[in-house]
Amino acid sequence: MKSLFYKMIVLWLMVLLITFSVLTIGLNKGLERYFINQKSESLMTHCKSIQESFLSGNFFNLYNTGEMINEIRNLERYFDTQIFVVNTSGYVFVTGDASDLDSIRSELSLEDVESIFKDNIIVREGLNSALSDEHVITVGYPIKDAEGNVILALFIHASVPEVLEANKGVYVIIVSVLIMGIGLAASIIFIFSRSIIKVIKGLNDGVKSIAKGNYEQQFLVNRRDEIGELTASINIMTQSLKKSEVMRRDFISEISHDFRSPLTNIIGYSQGILDGTISEDDYLKYIEIIRSESERLKGLSDDILTLAEIQTMTMTESLEQLNLNGLILNTLDQFELVFKQKSLNVSIDLTEKDIIFWGNKSSIIRLLTNLMDNQVKFTPTGGEIHITTKVNEKIELYIKNSGPWIPDDIISDIWIHFKKGDESRNENKTSFGLGLAIVKEIISLHQGSITVENCIPYGVEFKIELPKQQKT
């Protein structure tokens, strides 16, 4: 399998190659156009110079053809160009033999000649068979007399290949610089890619170590880019996994303890009945204890199964429209006997209108039952429980009791499995420590939130928020 480093190098080299090709072609075309434009401007300057010299009487004896041709030859040699001149009669003055003259005449455009005699300047670029089919730049320029009349049409040519050849050194320098730049860029990319791959490989090795259970693995975050963010996220994930592993071990330890205690009692008392250690007069007493411990085991098993079931549920399962106020009243009816036994004063402040929302009925009933059971357990005899519902941006449910505070150092952990609080709040040994964990899962399932806070001067209040619309 090809490594990421190999792929990155190949990718970068392809990018550099494409960039080099594009730059080379672009610069070639750009410089070619630049040099041609420069040459065109140079030819135009030559034409102006010839015009000025003509007005000074230095060039073009119109009455002596031989002298005229000699002057043209001298200009060609001086400007390193090819020149021919057309007078008003259409006669072409050119250096060379008769065949050259015939080919030049065939190449002359009557429109161009007429345009020049109308005092226009023309600039052309293209092939010219009269000049050995070369790619040439041609400037047509009107030569005027002292009165401003156009008396000659001057055509001056420059070979494009010769222009480019003259600037070949510039091409070489530019291409050399490009090659050096590409080489430097390739070296930098190589070093940069290796450094990235080294970091990624380190992260990969660390993640493998974490996968094997080494949650002490931590990475040094010394970058402020995406890799730095990834490293920090992996550190956070590792801490979360470490915390989850601790919770898992505590869960197993606690559940083992909660199973062991009633099982020990059941085995001990049943063995005592079987071997005669317990007298027949005490049979009923210990059989009742065995039954009670069996109920504890059943309750613990039910809570574990409920928690597992809720954790695997999705929000789309068994949704229906529910009346929150109605479910609260039904829950209170179920606890009526317990309220009387503890002489609890229960008050409610529900909205006048029914609160209708989408939810899983069995889960919401379990949520209300667990919360009410928790409040009853930790409310002292003769204490108070107050329930309030509101509808603002969200559906709000408040359940408050007059029991003791939850210590500040554990109040945020009460949703953890088997987290039962301090001993003063845990006199009821039938608490399995899963009630509030189940509540938290149900709230999350319904896309809501739950908070708890200690009230002044005493008491604990749970606040639940549920969205008004949960089904799309």
ChimeraX attribute file (.defattr): number of C-alpha atoms within 10 A of each C-alpha:
attribute: neighborCount
match mode: 1-to-1
recipient: residues
	/A:1	3
	/A:2	6
	/A:3	8
	/A:4	14
	/A:5	16
	/A:6	12
	/A:7	11
	/A:8	16
	/A:9	16
	/A:10	12
	/A:11	12
	/A:12	17
	/A:13	17
	/A:14	12
	/A:15	12
	/A:16	16
	/A:17	13
	/A:18	12
	/A:19	13
	/A:20	17
	/A:21	12
	/A:22	12
	/A:23	15
	/A:24	17
	/A:25	12
	/A:26	12
	/A:27	16
	/A:28	15
	/A:29	12
	/A:30	13
	/A:31	16
	/A:32	18
	/A:33	13
	/A:34	13
	/A:35	17
	/A:36	21
	/A:37	13
	/A:38	13
	/A:39	18
	/A:40	20
	/A:41	13
	/A:42	14
	/A:43	24
	/A:44	20
	/A:45	12
	/A:46	17
	/A:47	20
	/A:48	15
	/A:49	11
	/A:50	19
	/A:51	20
	/A:52	15
	/A:53	13
	/A:54	17
	/A:55	14
	/A:56	10
	/A:57	10
	/A:58	12
	/A:59	17
	/A:60	20
	/A:61	14
	/A:62	12
	/A:63	8
	/A:64	9
	/A:65	13
	/A:66	13
	/A:67	14
	/A:68	19
	/A:69	21
	/A:70	15
	/A:71	17
	/A:72	21
	/A:73	18
	/A:74	13
	/A:75	18
	/A:76	17
	/A:77	12
	/A:78	9
	/A:79	14
	/A:80	12
	/A:81	15
	/A:82	19
	/A:83	22
	/A:84	20
	/A:85	22
	/A:86	20
	/A:87	17
	/A:88	13
	/A:89	8
	/A:90	13
	/A:91	11
	/A:92	20
	/A:93	19
	/A:94	21
	/A:95	20
	/A:96	10
	/A:97	8
	/A:98	10
	/A:99	10
	/A:100	14
	/A:101	17
	/A:102	12
	/A:103	14
	/A:104	18
	/A:105	16
	/A:106	12
	/A:107	13
	/A:108	15
	/A:109	11
	/A:110	12
	/A:111	9
	/A:112	17
	/A:113	23
	/A:114	13
	/A:115	17
	/A:116	22
	/A:117	24
	/A:118	13
	/A:119	17
	/A:120	15
	/A:121	16
	/A:122	16
	/A:123	16
	/A:124	13
	/A:125	16
	/A:126	13
	/A:127	16
	/A:128	19
	/A:129	13
	/A:130	17
	/A:131	17
	/A:132	8
	/A:133	10
	/A:134	16
	/A:135	18
	/A:136	21
	/A:137	22
	/A:138	23
	/A:139	22
	/A:140	25
	/A:141	28
	/A:142	26
	/A:143	24
	/A:144	18
	/A:145	13
	/A:146	9
	/A:147	6
	/A:148	9
	/A:149	13
	/A:150	19
	/A:151	18
	/A:152	24
	/A:153	28
	/A:154	24
	/A:155	22
	/A:156	24
	/A:157	24
	/A:158	25
	/A:159	23
	/A:160	20
	/A:161	14
	/A:162	13
	/A:163	17
	/A:164	18
	/A:165	12
	/A:166	11
	/A:167	14
	/A:168	11
	/A:169	11
	/A:170	13
	/A:171	17
	/A:172	11
	/A:173	11
	/A:174	14
	/A:175	17
	/A:176	12
	/A:177	12
	/A:178	15
	/A:179	14
	/A:180	12
	/A:181	13
	/A:182	17
	/A:183	13
	/A:184	12
	/A:185	15
	/A:186	16
	/A:187	12
	/A:188	12
	/A:189	16
	/A:190	16
	/A:191	12
	/A:192	12
	/A:193	18
	/A:194	17
	/A:195	13
	/A:196	13
	/A:197	16
	/A:198	13
	/A:199	15
	/A:200	16
	/A:201	13
	/A:202	13
	/A:203	18
	/A:204	12
	/A:205	12
	/A:206	18
	/A:207	20
	/A:208	12
	/A:209	14
	/A:210	19
	/A:211	12
	/A:212	9
	/A:213	14
	/A:214	15
	/A:215	20
	/A:216	12
	/A:217	15
	/A:218	18
	/A:219	16
	/A:220	9
	/A:221	13
	/A:222	11
	/A:223	12
	/A:224	8
	/A:225	9
	/A:226	9
	/A:227	16
	/A:228	16
	/A:229	14
	/A:230	15
	/A:231	21
	/A:232	18
	/A:233	12
	/A:234	19
	/A:235	20
	/A:236	13
	/A:237	14
	/A:238	22
	/A:239	16
	/A:240	13
	/A:241	17
	/A:242	18
	/A:243	13
	/A:244	12
	/A:245	14
	/A:246	12
	/A:247	15
	/A:248	13
	/A:249	12
	/A:250	15
	/A:251	17
	/A:252	12
	/A:253	13
	/A:254	17
	/A:255	18
	/A:256	11
	/A:257	12
	/A:258	20
	/A:259	16
	/A:260	13
	/A:261	13
	/A:262	19
	/A:263	17
	/A:264	12
	/A:265	16
	/A:266	20
	/A:267	12
	/A:268	14
	/A:269	19
	/A:270	18
	/A:271	13
	/A:272	15
	/A:273	17
	/A:274	10
	/A:275	10
	/A:276	10
	/A:277	11
	/A:278	15
	/A:279	10
	/A:280	10
	/A:281	8
	/A:282	10
	/A:283	15
	/A:284	10
	/A:285	10
	/A:286	19
	/A:287	15
	/A:288	11
	/A:289	16
	/A:290	20
	/A:291	12
	/A:292	14
	/A:293	20
	/A:294	16
	/A:295	14
	/A:296	21
	/A:297	20
	/A:298	12
	/A:299	15
	/A:300	20
	/A:301	15
	/A:302	12
	/A:303	18
	/A:304	17
	/A:305	12
	/A:306	15
	/A:307	20
	/A:308	13
	/A:309	10
	/A:310	16
	/A:311	14
	/A:312	8
	/A:313	13
	/A:314	11
	/A:315	16
	/A:316	14
	/A:317	9
	/A:318	12
	/A:319	16
	/A:320	14
	/A:321	14
	/A:322	17
	/A:323	16
	/A:324	22
	/A:325	20
	/A:326	13
	/A:327	16
	/A:328	20
	/A:329	12
	/A:330	14
	/A:331	16
	/A:332	17
	/A:333	12
	/A:334	11
	/A:335	14
	/A:336	12
	/A:337	11
	/A:338	15
	/A:339	20
	/A:340	12
	/A:341	10
	/A:342	15
	/A:343	14
	/A:344	20
	/A:345	14
	/A:346	15
	/A:347	12
	/A:348	15
	/A:349	12
	/A:350	18
	/A:351	12
	/A:352	9
	/A:353	9
	/A:354	12
	/A:355	19
	/A:356	16
	/A:357	19
	/A:358	20
	/A:359	25
	/A:360	19
	/A:361	16
	/A:362	9
	/A:363	19
	/A:364	19
	/A:365	16
	/A:366	17
	/A:367	20
	/A:368	19
	/A:369	21
	/A:370	18
	/A:371	18
	/A:372	20
	/A:373	15
	/A:374	15
	/A:375	23
	/A:376	22
	/A:377	18
	/A:378	21
	/A:379	21
	/A:380	16
	/A:381	16
	/A:382	13
	/A:383	18
	/A:384	20
	/A:385	22
	/A:386	16
	/A:387	18
	/A:388	16
	/A:389	20
	/A:390	16
	/A:391	15
	/A:392	9
	/A:393	10
	/A:394	14
	/A:395	19
	/A:396	20
	/A:397	20
	/A:398	19
	/A:399	20
	/A:400	24
	/A:401	28
	/A:402	24
	/A:403	23
	/A:404	17
	/A:405	20
	/A:406	19
	/A:407	12
	/A:408	10
	/A:409	8
	/A:410	13
	/A:411	16
	/A:412	13
	/A:413	14
	/A:414	19
	/A:415	19
	/A:416	17
	/A:417	22
	/A:418	22
	/A:419	21
	/A:420	20
	/A:421	16
	/A:422	11
	/A:423	8
	/A:424	11
	/A:425	16
	/A:426	13
	/A:427	11
	/A:428	11
	/A:429	9
	/A:430	14
	/A:431	19
	/A:432	21
	/A:433	22
	/A:434	22
	/A:435	26
	/A:436	20
	/A:437	19
	/A:438	26
	/A:439	23
	/A:440	21
	/A:441	21
	/A:442	24
	/A:443	18
	/A:444	16
	/A:445	20
	/A:446	21
	/A:447	13
	/A:448	19
	/A:449	17
	/A:450	16
	/A:451	13
	/A:452	17
	/A:453	16
	/A:454	20
	/A:455	15
	/A:456	9
	/A:457	8
	/A:458	12
	/A:459	21
	/A:460	21
	/A:461	22
	/A:462	17
	/A:463	16
	/A:464	19
	/A:465	21
	/A:466	22
	/A:467	17
	/A:468	17
	/A:469	12
	/A:470	16
	/A:471	12
	/A:472	4
